[in-house]
Every structure is written in C-alpha cells, then in structure tokens.
Amino acid sequence: MASEEDQGLPERPKGEESGAPSKNALKKAAKEKEKAEKAAKRQEQERQEKEKADTNDTAKHLYGKLPDGIAPKGNKNAPPATRLRDLSVEFEGREVTIRARVHNARGQSAKLAFLDLRQRTENIQAVIAEGGENGISRQMVKWVGGLNRESIVLVTGLVKAPMEPVHSTTISNLEIHVEKVFVVSEGPVQLPMQVKDAMRPPPIGEEEEREGQVDSQGTPIVNLSTRLDNRVLSLRTPTDQAIFHINGAVCELFREFMIKNHFQEIQSTKIAGAATEGGSGVFEINYFNSPAFLTQSPQFYKQMAIAGDMERVFEIGPVFRAENSNTTRHLTEFTGLDFEMEIQENWEEVIDMSEDLLIFIFNGLRERCKYWMGVIQREYPDAGNFQIPEGRAPRLKFSEGIQMLKEAGIEASADEDISTTNEKTLGRLVLQKYSTDFYFLTHYPTAARPFYTHTSPSSPHLSHSFDAFMRGQEIVSGAQRWHDPAALIRRMRAMQPPLDPDSEGFKHYVDAFRMGCAPHGGGGFGLNRITALWLGLGNVRQATMFPRDPGRKAP
C-alpha cells in the first residue's frame, strides 16, 4: 500500500521503473556507435596507407628520429660534425655532417623542400629533392618540409654553390644538398615566440613595453620583457650568443690584466651578519632562524685582505643591491669586477691602474673579438664604435665637470652627486671637447661618498675618489680608503645617522685597521654595464643572462 507521500508523485513513464533507456537515449547511443566505427575505420585506413607507404619508402633508413638523440656508431674514420662557422668555398663538393637547429622548414612541392639550418651565429640553406644517387623518396621530402622549428637535427649532405646567392642566410654562397636527416631533439609545434622575430633589436624608450607591435611589413616586434620571459629562446639568437661571448671576454681580459700586474684573485663571502656600508639597500635573509644580509659588494673583505698583507687583490663575483630602481642601467644583482691595492706614493695610482685596466679591456675586445663584434653589428651597426683618446683619458675634477654643465646652461650643484641626466649631458660635452667617450671625474664631495672614502687633507669637504665613464654613464667607482683607524672611526661617527664602529656589522672591519694596515685604494666595475655601453645596447638587461630587478625574479 502506497504511503501518503508516494500518492502525491507524478506517474512515471513506462519502462522507467525497470531502467530501460528511452528512445532518445537509444538514438543517441546509435549515433555515437556509428561515429566511433567511422573513426576506427578511418584510423585503420590511415594506418594501412602509412604501412604501405613505409613499405614502398626506399629512403626510410635516411631519415627519422634518433633514439635518445644519439647517432649510432658508424665508420670510425668518418669526419666529425662540421661547424657552420668553419664552412668556406674550399668545402664545395665535400660531404659534411652538421648538427643544427631548424630555423625554418618549408615544402616547395611534393618533390622539393628547403631547410634553414641555424648553428649559434650562422645559418645556411639546405635543399632536399626527390631522387638522386641516394634515392630520396617523396615521403622523406614531405617529412623534412614538415619539421618543427627549433628542432635539433643531424644533417649529412654535399656542400654546393647555389645558383644565386641566398640572401636570407648568413652563409649566402654555399648550400647543403641533403642526403640524410635525423632528429636529435624535436621542437614544439607552437613556440611562445619565434627566434627569427627576436633577431632584431627590441624597441626602446616609450615603445619598449607595448605588446602586439609589428613593423611596416607586419612582422611582430618582440619587446625586451617577452625576450626575458623566454630567455632560452632569446639566447639562441646570434646577437645574444655574441653578447655573452663579449661578457666572458671582458672577464677574461680583466683577470688577465690583474694577474699580469701581480694581483691575487680572492673569493669573499656574500653573507654578512649585519647590514653594512651604511645599512641601506641590503637584502635580508633567514640564516638558521637569525637575520643575515647579502653583501652589497666585497668592499670590506678586499680591504681586510690588504690588512692581511695580500698587497693586491681582485675578485669577480655577484653584487646585491636592494634598490627599487627601475631604470635601463640598474639591477638588483650584477657581476662585479673589483680590485684593491696598496698605495705606494700617491692615491692617483689607483686611477692609473683603473685606466690602464679599461684601456687593456677595450683594446682586447677590438683585437680578440672581431668575429663576435661583426655578428652584433648585424643588428647594432655602431657596436664597438667607442672613441678612446690617444694617451691618457681626460681627468676632470668634479668641480670642473659641474662648471662645464653650468656653462652649457644646466643647473648642477658642486655639493652633491651628479644626476643620471646630467651625467649623460656631461658625457656629450666631454665628447665634443675632448673627442672621447671615456673619461674620469675625480675629487667628489665627501658628502657624496661612503664613510670609508679618504678625504683630502687640504680640502676635507672633498674626497680622494673617482668615477670612470663610458658614453656618459658611470662604470667604475673608486677611491683611496681610510687605513688609519682613528680617522675611520671619526668619519663613521660623523655620518648621518652615525655608525657604531663597535657594532656587529663593523667591529671586525675596524679591527683590521687597529692591527695596522698600509695605505690602499681600489675600485669596483659593473661587468654588465661595461658590455652594454661598449656595444651601445639600450638596456643593461640585454647584457645580463638572467637579470634581476625589482619586478623580475624569474626565470
């Protein structure tokens, strides 16, 4: 007997109580079955066609994907893979094997396809055609023409001269007639950006961060932010390859000069127990549940090494600055090139050393990096067009630089540091007057320098300090340091706010001078800024592999 609650329910359709499907459900199921059968039939047909094609493909041993990307062992006398950079007309008619990336692939017809093969800074056209001595099949031509961009391939073929120069490649007077192609590593179907689109300078200034820009021909313009977000792809461009070769060359030249001049390389710590050098712009970290800080520079440790009788020291290492500066020349982490040396007679020995060092680096880049400079000049024609004076670089006192600005109608104070805008203006004025992009400013106001900077005995409001400039931008900051502990302590206590020489952050540093230390001085260079200014790049981030700034901490 039905309950009172059941009596109010609507009557169910016939068959629903037994769970039988409705007519609509049966029709839908029949359609799904028919659709699945057709798909299975189509797949089977495609499989059979492919199997038949593979059976008829006489060239299937000449192409495909290498297992684990490693070529099988073959003739032990076979020549090693050839670098595109080494190709010349002497290779014409010879068989070569090249491992390169697919910069572009296109099928011209069922019988003909082209590859644009890129290897670091060079690219060359490769041609594959049906037939020939190796019996190239249509299946192989089609497969090659459909290769994904940025795939790494191992290509064997004959080097020949094209009927006409190939203007779309850096190697225009040669091409490769393909005999074999194997995929070492397959690129994705879709890339977040095309390497070819990043092979032009990024927009600068107000246009820098605009998305969706295209040139007059409708080709996308890849801004710097997109390049840095996809750094692995941007590093594959010839220009980036060359930029970071130049970066390495600057380090190599710096180290070579230092060693020749009897400097000892050191590696100082980057973790300090207290905020030093004034306490601002420091990154705090958790050091086993107690606070610690990333060092702003190796300054204290260079000086302590001098107090330890090492006489001359240098270091190449990271520098951390917690400064919220979003400019084209500032980073929160960069590579510093630092040195410190005993002074024998005059504090300007430190300036002499800095100048000799920089001239050595500039001349070394010109002499040793001609090929890489040529690569960069494809995009930046003025790269390396840096005017160096004959003889010594101009050394202007800070007050003289201020006077030059005032004479040009620029407001500037002799009692405080020069602004970035005025630095650039002064650089143009120096270039006009002295025909050089490289010069020094000396004797900065004491108030504009750190507490460890030695003041001038005759003019205590001025310091024994200097900056070096490239194209109107500072690349080196240096000075004589206090070595007399009493004078150092007085200077620390005179700072605003005062610094405590017996605090955790300063005690060991000050103690080094209490134990006796020779007069000394030194300087610090920014590697990334030197490279960017030497090449005339618009932004220091272009010369930094994985830049860090207030808005970027990845990749």
BELJOJO-V664490 format. One record per residue. N is the residue number from 1. RES is the residue in three letters. SS is DSSP state (hx for helix, st for strand, lp for the rest). BURIAL is # if it has 16 or more other C-alpha atoms within 10 Angstrom, else .. Layout:
BEGIN
((N,RES,SS,BURIAL) (N,RES,SS,BURIAL))
END
This chain:
BEGIN
((1,MET,lp,.) (2,ALA,lp,.) (3,SER,lp,.) (4,GLU,hx,.) (5,GLU,hx,.) (6,ASP,hx,.) (7,GLN,hx,.) (8,GLY,lp,.) (9,LEU,lp,.) (10,PRO,lp,.) (11,GLU,lp,.) (12,ARG,lp,.) (13,PRO,lp,.) (14,LYS,lp,.) (15,GLY,lp,.) (16,GLU,lp,.) (17,GLU,lp,.) (18,SER,lp,.) (19,GLY,lp,.) (20,ALA,lp,.) (21,PRO,lp,.) (22,SER,lp,.) (23,LYS,hx,.) (24,ASN,hx,.) (25,ALA,hx,.) (26,LEU,hx,.) (27,LYS,hx,.) (28,LYS,hx,.) (29,ALA,hx,.) (30,ALA,hx,.) (31,LYS,hx,.) (32,GLU,hx,.) (33,LYS,hx,.) (34,GLU,hx,.) (35,LYS,hx,.) (36,ALA,hx,.) (37,GLU,hx,.) (38,LYS,hx,.) (39,ALA,hx,.) (40,ALA,hx,.) (41,LYS,hx,.) (42,ARG,hx,.) (43,GLN,hx,.) (44,GLU,hx,.) (45,GLN,hx,.) (46,GLU,hx,.) (47,ARG,hx,.) (48,GLN,hx,.) (49,GLU,hx,.) (50,LYS,hx,.) (51,GLU,hx,.) (52,LYS,hx,.) (53,ALA,hx,.) (54,ASP,hx,.) (55,THR,hx,.) (56,ASN,hx,.) (57,ASP,lp,#) (58,THR,lp,#) (59,ALA,lp,#) (60,LYS,hx,#) (61,HIS,hx,.) (62,LEU,hx,#) (63,TYR,st,#) (64,GLY,st,#) (65,LYS,st,#) (66,LEU,lp,#) (67,PRO,hx,.) (68,ASP,hx,.) (69,GLY,hx,.) (70,ILE,lp,.) (71,ALA,lp,.) (72,PRO,lp,.) (73,LYS,lp,.) (74,GLY,lp,.) (75,ASN,lp,.) (76,LYS,lp,.) (77,ASN,lp,.) (78,ALA,lp,.) (79,PRO,lp,.) (80,PRO,lp,.) (81,ALA,lp,.) (82,THR,lp,.) (83,ARG,lp,.) (84,LEU,hx,#) (85,ARG,hx,.) (86,ASP,hx,.) (87,LEU,lp,.) (88,SER,lp,.) (89,VAL,hx,.) (90,GLU,hx,.) (91,PHE,hx,.) (92,GLU,lp,#) (93,GLY,lp,.) (94,ARG,lp,.) (95,GLU,st,#) (96,VAL,st,#) (97,THR,st,#) (98,ILE,st,#) (99,ARG,st,#) (100,ALA,st,#) (101,ARG,st,#) (102,VAL,st,#) (103,HIS,st,#) (104,ASN,st,#) (105,ALA,st,#) (106,ARG,st,#) (107,GLY,st,#) (108,GLN,st,.) (109,SER,st,.) (110,ALA,lp,.) (111,LYS,lp,#) (112,LEU,st,#) (113,ALA,st,#) (114,PHE,st,#) (115,LEU,st,#) (116,ASP,st,#) (117,LEU,st,#) (118,ARG,st,#) (119,GLN,st,#) (120,ARG,lp,#) (121,THR,lp,#) (122,GLU,st,#) (123,ASN,st,#) (124,ILE,st,#) (125,GLN,st,#) (126,ALA,st,#) (127,VAL,st,#) (128,ILE,st,#) (129,ALA,st,#) (130,GLU,lp,#) (131,GLY,st,.) (132,GLY,lp,.) (133,GLU,lp,.) (134,ASN,lp,.) (135,GLY,lp,.) (136,ILE,st,#) (137,SER,lp,#) (138,ARG,hx,#) (139,GLN,hx,#) (140,MET,hx,#) (141,VAL,hx,#) (142,LYS,hx,#) (143,TRP,hx,.) (144,VAL,hx,#) (145,GLY,hx,#) (146,GLY,lp,#) (147,LEU,lp,#) (148,ASN,lp,#) (149,ARG,lp,#) (150,GLU,lp,#) (151,SER,lp,#) (152,ILE,st,#) (153,VAL,st,#) (154,LEU,st,#) (155,VAL,st,#) (156,THR,st,#) (157,GLY,st,#) (158,LEU,st,#) (159,VAL,st,#) (160,LYS,st,#) (161,ALA,lp,#) (162,PRO,lp,.) (163,MET,lp,.) (164,GLU,lp,.) (165,PRO,lp,.) (166,VAL,lp,#) (167,HIS,lp,.) (168,SER,lp,.) (169,THR,lp,#) (170,THR,lp,#) (171,ILE,lp,#) (172,SER,lp,#) (173,ASN,lp,#) (174,LEU,lp,#) (175,GLU,st,#) (176,ILE,st,#) (177,HIS,st,#) (178,VAL,st,#) (179,GLU,st,#) (180,LYS,st,#) (181,VAL,st,#) (182,PHE,st,#) (183,VAL,st,#) (184,VAL,st,#) (185,SER,st,#) (186,GLU,lp,#) (187,GLY,lp,#) (188,PRO,lp,.) (189,VAL,lp,.) (190,GLN,lp,.) (191,LEU,lp,.) (192,PRO,lp,.) (193,MET,lp,.) (194,GLN,lp,#) (195,VAL,hx,#) (196,LYS,hx,.) (197,ASP,hx,.) (198,ALA,hx,#) (199,MET,lp,#) (200,ARG,lp,#) (201,PRO,lp,#) (202,PRO,lp,#) (203,PRO,lp,#) (204,ILE,lp,.) (205,GLY,hx,.) (206,GLU,hx,.) (207,GLU,hx,.) (208,GLU,lp,.) (209,GLU,lp,#) (210,ARG,lp,.) (211,GLU,lp,.) (212,GLY,lp,.) (213,GLN,lp,.) (214,VAL,st,.) (215,ASP,lp,.) (216,SER,lp,.) (217,GLN,lp,.) (218,GLY,lp,.) (219,THR,lp,.) (220,PRO,st,#) (221,ILE,lp,#) (222,VAL,lp,#) (223,ASN,lp,#) (224,LEU,hx,#) (225,SER,hx,#) (226,THR,hx,#) (227,ARG,hx,#) (228,LEU,hx,#) (229,ASP,hx,.) (230,ASN,lp,.) (231,ARG,hx,#) (232,VAL,hx,.) (233,LEU,hx,#) (234,SER,hx,#) (235,LEU,lp,#) (236,ARG,lp,#) (237,THR,lp,#) (238,PRO,hx,#) (239,THR,hx,#) (240,ASP,hx,#) (241,GLN,hx,#) (242,ALA,hx,#) (243,ILE,hx,#) (244,PHE,hx,#) (245,HIS,hx,.) (246,ILE,hx,#) (247,ASN,hx,#) (248,GLY,hx,.) (249,ALA,hx,#) (250,VAL,hx,#) (251,CYS,hx,#) (252,GLU,hx,.) (253,LEU,hx,#) (254,PHE,hx,#) (255,ARG,hx,#) (256,GLU,hx,.) (257,PHE,hx,#) (258,MET,hx,#) (259,ILE,hx,.) (260,LYS,hx,.) (261,ASN,lp,.) (262,HIS,lp,.) (263,PHE,lp,#) (264,GLN,st,#) (265,GLU,st,#) (266,ILE,lp,#) (267,GLN,lp,.) (268,SER,lp,#) (269,THR,lp,.) (270,LYS,lp,#) (271,ILE,st,#) (272,ALA,st,#) (273,GLY,lp,#) (274,ALA,lp,#) (275,ALA,lp,#) (276,THR,lp,#) (277,GLU,lp,#) (278,GLY,lp,#) (279,GLY,lp,.) (280,SER,lp,.) (281,GLY,lp,#) (282,VAL,lp,#) (283,PHE,st,#) (284,GLU,st,#) (285,ILE,st,.) (286,ASN,st,.) (287,TYR,lp,.) (288,PHE,lp,.) (289,ASN,lp,.) (290,SER,lp,.) (291,PRO,st,.) (292,ALA,st,#) (293,PHE,st,#) (294,LEU,st,#) (295,THR,lp,#) (296,GLN,lp,#) (297,SER,lp,#) (298,PRO,lp,#) (299,GLN,hx,#) (300,PHE,hx,#) (301,TYR,hx,#) (302,LYS,hx,#) (303,GLN,hx,#) (304,MET,hx,#) (305,ALA,hx,#) (306,ILE,hx,#) (307,ALA,hx,#) (308,GLY,lp,.) (309,ASP,lp,.) (310,MET,lp,#) (311,GLU,lp,#) (312,ARG,st,#) (313,VAL,st,#) (314,PHE,st,#) (315,GLU,st,#) (316,ILE,st,#) (317,GLY,st,#) (318,PRO,st,#) (319,VAL,st,#) (320,PHE,st,#) (321,ARG,lp,#) (322,ALA,lp,#) (323,GLU,lp,#) (324,ASN,lp,.) (325,SER,lp,.) (326,ASN,lp,.) (327,THR,lp,.) (328,THR,lp,.) (329,ARG,lp,#) (330,HIS,lp,#) (331,LEU,lp,#) (332,THR,lp,#) (333,GLU,st,#) (334,PHE,st,#) (335,THR,st,#) (336,GLY,st,#) (337,LEU,st,#) (338,ASP,st,#) (339,PHE,st,#) (340,GLU,st,#) (341,MET,st,#) (342,GLU,st,#) (343,ILE,lp,#) (344,GLN,lp,.) (345,GLU,lp,.) (346,ASN,lp,.) (347,TRP,lp,#) (348,GLU,lp,#) (349,GLU,hx,#) (350,VAL,hx,#) (351,ILE,hx,#) (352,ASP,hx,.) (353,MET,hx,#) (354,SER,hx,#) (355,GLU,hx,#) (356,ASP,hx,.) (357,LEU,hx,#) (358,LEU,hx,#) (359,ILE,hx,#) (360,PHE,hx,#) (361,ILE,hx,#) (362,PHE,hx,#) (363,ASN,hx,.) (364,GLY,hx,#) (365,LEU,hx,#) (366,ARG,hx,.) (367,GLU,hx,.) (368,ARG,hx,.) (369,CYS,lp,#) (370,LYS,hx,.) (371,TYR,hx,.) (372,TRP,hx,#) (373,MET,hx,#) (374,GLY,hx,#) (375,VAL,hx,#) (376,ILE,hx,#) (377,GLN,hx,.) (378,ARG,lp,.) (379,GLU,lp,.) (380,TYR,lp,#) (381,PRO,lp,.) (382,ASP,lp,.) (383,ALA,lp,#) (384,GLY,lp,#) (385,ASN,lp,.) (386,PHE,lp,#) (387,GLN,lp,.) (388,ILE,lp,#) (389,PRO,lp,.) (390,GLU,lp,.) (391,GLY,lp,.) (392,ARG,lp,.) (393,ALA,lp,#) (394,PRO,st,#) (395,ARG,st,#) (396,LEU,st,#) (397,LYS,st,#) (398,PHE,hx,#) (399,SER,hx,#) (400,GLU,hx,.) (401,GLY,hx,#) (402,ILE,hx,#) (403,GLN,hx,#) (404,MET,hx,#) (405,LEU,hx,#) (406,LYS,hx,.) (407,GLU,hx,.) (408,ALA,lp,.) (409,GLY,lp,.) (410,ILE,lp,.) (411,GLU,lp,.) (412,ALA,lp,#) (413,SER,lp,.) (414,ALA,lp,.) (415,ASP,lp,#) (416,GLU,lp,.) (417,ASP,lp,#) (418,ILE,lp,#) (419,SER,lp,.) (420,THR,hx,.) (421,THR,hx,.) (422,ASN,hx,#) (423,GLU,hx,#) (424,LYS,hx,#) (425,THR,hx,#) (426,LEU,hx,#) (427,GLY,hx,#) (428,ARG,hx,#) (429,LEU,hx,#) (430,VAL,hx,#) (431,LEU,hx,#) (432,GLN,hx,.) (433,LYS,hx,.) (434,TYR,hx,.) (435,SER,lp,.) (436,THR,lp,#) (437,ASP,lp,#) (438,PHE,st,#) (439,TYR,st,#) (440,PHE,st,#) (441,LEU,st,#) (442,THR,st,#) (443,HIS,lp,#) (444,TYR,lp,#) (445,PRO,st,#) (446,THR,hx,#) (447,ALA,hx,.) (448,ALA,hx,.) (449,ARG,lp,#) (450,PRO,lp,.) (451,PHE,lp,#) (452,TYR,lp,#) (453,THR,st,#) (454,HIS,lp,#) (455,THR,st,#) (456,SER,lp,#) (457,PRO,lp,.) (458,SER,lp,.) (459,SER,lp,.) (460,PRO,lp,.) (461,HIS,lp,.) (462,LEU,st,#) (463,SER,st,#) (464,HIS,lp,#) (465,SER,st,#) (466,PHE,st,#) (467,ASP,st,#) (468,ALA,st,#) (469,PHE,st,#) (470,MET,st,#) (471,ARG,lp,#) (472,GLY,lp,#) (473,GLN,st,#) (474,GLU,st,#) (475,ILE,st,#) (476,VAL,st,#) (477,SER,st,#) (478,GLY,st,#) (479,ALA,st,#) (480,GLN,st,#) (481,ARG,st,#) (482,TRP,lp,#) (483,HIS,lp,#) (484,ASP,lp,#) (485,PRO,hx,#) (486,ALA,hx,.) (487,ALA,hx,.) (488,LEU,hx,#) (489,ILE,hx,#) (490,ARG,hx,.) (491,ARG,hx,#) (492,MET,hx,#) (493,ARG,hx,.) (494,ALA,hx,.) (495,MET,lp,.) (496,GLN,lp,.) (497,PRO,lp,.) (498,PRO,lp,.) (499,LEU,lp,#) (500,ASP,lp,.) (501,PRO,lp,#) (502,ASP,lp,.) (503,SER,lp,.) (504,GLU,lp,.) (505,GLY,lp,#) (506,PHE,lp,#) (507,LYS,hx,.) (508,HIS,hx,.) (509,TYR,hx,#) (510,VAL,hx,#) (511,ASP,hx,.) (512,ALA,hx,#) (513,PHE,hx,#) (514,ARG,hx,.) (515,MET,lp,.) (516,GLY,lp,.) (517,CYS,lp,#) (518,ALA,lp,#) (519,PRO,lp,#) (520,HIS,st,#) (521,GLY,st,#) (522,GLY,st,#) (523,GLY,st,#) (524,GLY,st,#) (525,PHE,st,#) (526,GLY,st,#) (527,LEU,hx,#) (528,ASN,hx,#) (529,ARG,hx,#) (530,ILE,hx,#) (531,THR,hx,#) (532,ALA,hx,#) (533,LEU,hx,#) (534,TRP,hx,#) (535,LEU,hx,#) (536,GLY,lp,#) (537,LEU,lp,#) (538,GLY,lp,#) (539,ASN,lp,#) (540,VAL,hx,#) (541,ARG,hx,#) (542,GLN,hx,#) (543,ALA,hx,#) (544,THR,lp,#) (545,MET,lp,#) (546,PHE,lp,#) (547,PRO,lp,#) (548,ARG,st,#) (549,ASP,st,#) (550,PRO,lp,.) (551,GLY,lp,.) (552,ARG,st,.) (553,LYS,lp,.) (554,ALA,lp,.) (555,PRO,lp,.))
END
